[in-house]
């Protein structure tokens, strides 16, 4: 992979460069802040960005969004020494492909790069997302997307709708599901659009992100279950604590997929779900 390193600590940037190179990757550039990030992304066209959180100017979460605005296909390893309790979940929900806490070891960096390289390889055959023109504009409340149940027999168990507000997650998850032999009918950006997609496409599975604008996953979940009881709803989340798992199960979720996405986990989960 071609890698761009964004870290204001020159020593860490040097160590990362050596570790990435020793793992067989090419470091195409380093930046001490995100001031010229978008320009450098277009110039260098990296496959992956190692991105520090605490940077001068824009922080890593803002820069993560900027990376994916340039190209959702660029993977991001989010790196931080911050002790904020929810920072890993926030990075995962924003579309980070990996997460490393500082100080890090050589084994951690090599393992994270290997996991991302594997996910990229498995998802490489995925087609680009199609336009969302066949869906009406997203509704602002649950009442506007009130469900009308569909025929159970019309549900195709080998088909999927993916709902996530991160274009990078949608792109990667689509590729990994295609690799599992499933057919992704539609990818959408919020729960209201997911409900509309279920009504029109009748998928066998919905992969539903928890934190989304307009309508979140836990709000959309019972409406999807009412609309299409035979559709299996799988939550996609950066944090699966006990309270969340219990609440999602009570609302009818069949399980959850953890972010960052990992091919072996998704393949095993989908195999069990379809069995």
C-alpha positions as CSV (number, residue, x, y, z in Angstrom):
1,X,0.0,0.0,0.0
2,X,1.0,3.6,-0.6
3,X,0.9,5.4,2.8
4,X,0.8,9.0,3.9
5,X,1.7,9.8,7.5
6,X,0.2,12.8,9.3
7,X,1.8,13.4,12.7
8,X,3.3,16.5,14.3
9,X,5.9,14.5,16.2
10,X,8.9,14.0,13.8
11,X,10.2,11.1,15.8
12,X,7.0,9.2,15.6
13,X,6.7,10.0,11.9
14,X,10.2,8.6,11.4
15,X,9.5,5.4,13.3
16,X,6.2,4.9,11.4
17,X,8.0,5.4,8.1
18,X,10.5,2.7,9.0
19,X,7.8,0.3,10.3
20,X,5.6,0.7,7.2
21,X,8.6,0.3,4.9
22,X,9.8,-2.8,6.7
23,X,6.3,-4.3,6.3
24,X,6.5,-4.0,2.5
25,X,4.6,-0.7,2.1
26,X,5.7,2.6,0.5
27,X,5.5,5.8,2.4
28,X,4.7,8.5,-0.2
29,X,4.9,11.5,2.2
30,X,4.7,12.9,5.7
31,X,2.8,15.9,7.0
32,X,3.1,17.7,10.4
33,X,-0.5,19.0,10.3
34,X,-3.6,18.9,8.1
35,X,-3.2,22.4,6.5
36,X,-2.4,21.0,3.0
37,X,-3.9,17.6,3.5
38,X,-6.5,17.6,0.7
39,X,-4.0,18.9,-1.8
40,X,-1.5,16.3,-0.9
41,X,-4.1,13.5,-1.0
42,X,-4.9,14.4,-4.6
43,X,-1.3,14.7,-5.5
44,X,0.0,11.6,-3.8
45,X,-3.1,9.3,-4.1
46,X,-2.3,7.2,-1.1
47,X,-4.1,4.0,-0.3
48,X,-3.9,4.6,3.5
49,X,-3.3,7.6,5.8
50,X,-1.8,7.1,9.3
51,X,-3.5,10.0,11.1
52,X,-2.7,11.5,14.5
53,X,-5.6,12.8,16.5
54,X,-4.1,15.8,18.3
55,X,-2.7,18.1,15.6
56,X,-2.2,21.8,15.1
57,X,-5.3,23.4,13.5
58,X,-7.8,20.8,12.6
59,X,-7.8,17.7,14.8
60,X,-7.8,14.1,13.5
61,X,-11.5,13.6,13.5
62,X,-12.0,16.6,11.3
63,X,-9.2,15.5,9.1
64,X,-10.7,12.0,8.9
65,X,-13.8,13.5,7.4
66,X,-11.7,15.5,5.0
67,X,-9.8,12.4,3.8
68,X,-13.1,10.6,3.0
69,X,-14.5,13.7,1.3
70,X,-11.6,13.5,-1.1
71,X,-12.0,9.7,-1.5
72,X,-14.0,7.2,0.5
73,X,-11.6,4.5,-0.8
74,X,-8.7,5.8,1.3
75,X,-8.2,3.8,4.5
76,X,-7.3,5.7,7.7
77,X,-5.5,4.3,10.7
78,X,-6.4,6.7,13.6
79,X,-3.6,7.1,16.1
80,X,-3.7,8.8,19.5
81,X,-2.3,9.0,23.0
82,X,-5.6,10.6,24.2
83,X,-7.3,8.9,27.1
84,X,-10.8,10.1,26.1
85,X,-13.1,7.2,26.9
86,X,-15.0,7.3,23.6
87,X,-12.3,8.3,21.1
88,X,-12.0,4.8,19.6
89,X,-15.7,4.6,19.0
90,X,-15.9,8.1,17.6
91,X,-13.1,7.3,15.2
92,X,-14.7,4.0,14.1
93,X,-18.1,5.7,13.6
94,X,-16.4,8.3,11.5
95,X,-15.0,5.6,9.2
96,X,-11.5,4.8,10.5
97,X,-10.3,1.5,9.2
98,X,-7.9,1.0,12.1
99,X,-7.1,2.4,15.5
100,X,-3.7,2.5,17.4
101,X,-3.0,3.9,20.8
102,X,0.3,5.6,21.5
103,X,2.8,4.5,22.6
104,X,2.6,1.6,20.1
105,X,4.7,-1.4,19.3
106,X,6.0,-2.6,16.0
107,X,3.7,-5.7,16.2
108,X,0.6,-3.4,16.6
109,X,1.5,-1.4,13.5
110,X,2.3,-4.4,11.4
111,X,-0.9,-6.2,12.5
112,X,-3.1,-3.2,11.8
113,X,-1.6,-2.7,8.3
114,X,-2.0,-6.4,7.5
115,X,-5.6,-6.4,8.6
116,X,-6.4,-3.4,6.4
117,X,-4.5,-4.8,3.5
118,X,-6.5,-8.0,3.8
119,X,-9.8,-6.1,3.9
120,X,-8.8,-4.0,0.9
121,X,-8.0,-7.2,-1.1
122,X,-11.3,-8.9,-0.2
123,X,-13.3,-5.8,-1.1
124,X,-11.3,-5.0,-4.3
125,X,-13.9,-6.6,-6.6
126,X,-16.8,-4.5,-5.3
127,X,-18.4,-2.1,-7.8
128,X,-18.7,1.6,-7.1
129,X,-21.9,2.7,-5.4
130,X,-24.7,3.5,-7.6
131,X,-26.7,6.8,-7.3
132,X,-29.5,7.0,-4.8
133,X,-31.9,8.6,-7.3
134,X,-34.5,5.8,-7.0
135,X,-35.1,6.7,-3.4
136,X,-37.2,9.8,-2.3
137,X,-35.5,12.4,-0.1
138,X,-34.9,11.4,3.5
139,X,-37.8,12.0,5.9
140,X,-37.2,14.0,9.1
141,X,-39.2,11.9,11.4
142,X,-40.5,8.3,12.0
143,X,-44.1,9.2,11.2
144,X,-43.2,10.2,7.6
145,X,-41.8,6.7,6.9
146,X,-44.5,4.7,8.7
147,X,-44.1,1.0,7.6
148,X,-46.5,-0.9,5.4
149,X,-45.6,-4.7,5.9
150,X,-44.4,-6.5,2.8
151,X,-45.0,-10.1,1.8
152,X,-42.6,-12.4,3.6
153,X,-42.2,-14.6,0.6
154,X,-40.8,-11.7,-1.4
155,X,-37.7,-11.4,0.8
156,X,-34.6,-12.6,-0.9
157,X,-32.3,-13.9,1.9
158,X,-29.1,-13.4,-0.2
159,X,-29.6,-9.7,-0.6
160,X,-28.5,-6.8,1.6
161,X,-29.2,-3.1,2.2
162,X,-26.3,-1.2,3.9
163,X,-27.1,1.9,5.9
164,X,-24.2,4.0,7.3
165,X,-23.4,7.7,7.2
166,X,-19.7,7.0,6.4
167,X,-19.2,6.6,2.6
168,X,-15.9,4.8,3.5
169,X,-17.7,2.2,5.6
170,X,-20.4,1.7,3.0
171,X,-17.8,1.1,0.3
172,X,-15.8,-1.3,2.4
173,X,-18.8,-3.2,3.8
174,X,-20.3,-3.6,0.3
175,X,-17.1,-5.1,-0.9
176,X,-16.8,-7.5,2.0
177,X,-20.4,-8.6,1.7
178,X,-20.0,-9.1,-2.1
179,X,-17.0,-11.3,-1.2
180,X,-19.3,-13.4,1.1
181,X,-21.6,-14.2,-1.9
182,X,-24.3,-11.7,-0.9
183,X,-25.8,-9.1,-3.3
184,X,-25.8,-5.5,-2.0
185,X,-28.9,-3.9,-3.5
186,X,-28.4,-0.4,-2.1
187,X,-26.2,1.6,0.2
188,X,-27.8,4.6,2.0
189,X,-26.7,7.2,4.6
190,X,-29.4,7.1,7.3
191,X,-32.2,5.1,8.9
192,X,-35.0,6.9,7.1
193,X,-33.4,6.0,3.7
194,X,-32.9,2.4,5.0
195,X,-36.7,2.1,5.7
196,X,-37.5,3.4,2.2
197,X,-35.0,0.9,0.7
198,X,-36.5,-2.0,2.6
199,X,-40.0,-1.0,1.4
200,X,-38.9,-0.9,-2.3
201,X,-36.2,-3.6,-2.4
202,X,-37.3,-6.2,0.3
203,X,-33.8,-7.4,1.2
204,X,-33.1,-10.4,3.3
205,X,-30.5,-8.5,5.5
206,X,-30.1,-4.9,6.5
207,X,-26.7,-3.7,8.0
208,X,-27.7,-0.7,10.1
209,X,-25.3,1.7,11.6
210,X,-26.2,2.9,15.1
211,X,-25.2,6.6,14.9
212,X,-26.6,8.4,11.8
213,X,-28.1,11.8,11.0
214,X,-31.9,12.2,10.3
215,X,-32.7,8.8,11.9
216,X,-30.3,6.6,13.9
217,X,-30.1,2.8,13.7
218,X,-31.9,2.0,17.0
219,X,-34.8,4.3,15.9
220,X,-35.1,2.7,12.5
221,X,-34.7,-0.9,13.7
222,X,-38.3,-1.4,15.1
223,X,-39.8,0.3,12.0
224,X,-37.9,-2.0,9.7
225,X,-38.9,-5.1,11.7
226,X,-42.5,-4.0,11.5
227,X,-42.2,-3.3,7.8
228,X,-40.5,-6.6,6.9
229,X,-40.4,-9.1,9.8
230,X,-38.5,-11.6,7.7
231,X,-35.6,-9.2,7.1
232,X,-32.7,-9.8,9.4
233,X,-31.4,-6.6,10.9
234,X,-27.7,-6.5,11.8
235,X,-26.4,-3.5,13.7
236,X,-23.0,-1.9,12.7
237,X,-21.3,-0.2,15.6
238,X,-18.0,1.0,17.0
239,X,-19.0,0.1,20.5
240,X,-20.9,-3.0,21.5
241,X,-21.3,-2.7,25.3
242,X,-23.7,-4.9,27.2
243,X,-26.4,-2.3,27.5
244,X,-26.4,-1.6,23.7
245,X,-26.4,-5.3,22.8
246,X,-29.4,-5.9,25.2
247,X,-31.4,-3.0,23.8
248,X,-30.7,-3.9,20.2
249,X,-31.7,-7.5,20.8
250,X,-34.9,-6.4,22.5
251,X,-35.8,-4.3,19.5
252,X,-35.2,-7.3,17.2
253,X,-31.6,-7.1,15.9
254,X,-30.1,-10.4,15.0
255,X,-26.6,-9.4,16.0
256,X,-23.9,-6.8,15.3
257,X,-20.8,-6.1,13.3
258,X,-18.0,-4.2,14.9
259,X,-16.1,-1.3,13.4
260,X,-13.3,-1.3,12.2
261,X,-14.5,-3.9,9.7
262,X,-12.6,-7.2,9.6
263,X,-13.2,-9.7,6.8
264,X,-12.9,-12.9,8.9
265,X,-15.4,-11.6,11.5
266,X,-17.9,-10.5,8.8
267,X,-17.6,-13.8,6.9
268,X,-18.1,-15.9,10.0
269,X,-21.1,-13.8,11.1
270,X,-22.8,-13.9,7.8
271,X,-22.3,-17.7,7.5
272,X,-23.9,-18.2,10.9
273,X,-26.7,-15.7,10.1
274,X,-27.6,-17.4,6.8
275,X,-27.5,-20.9,8.4
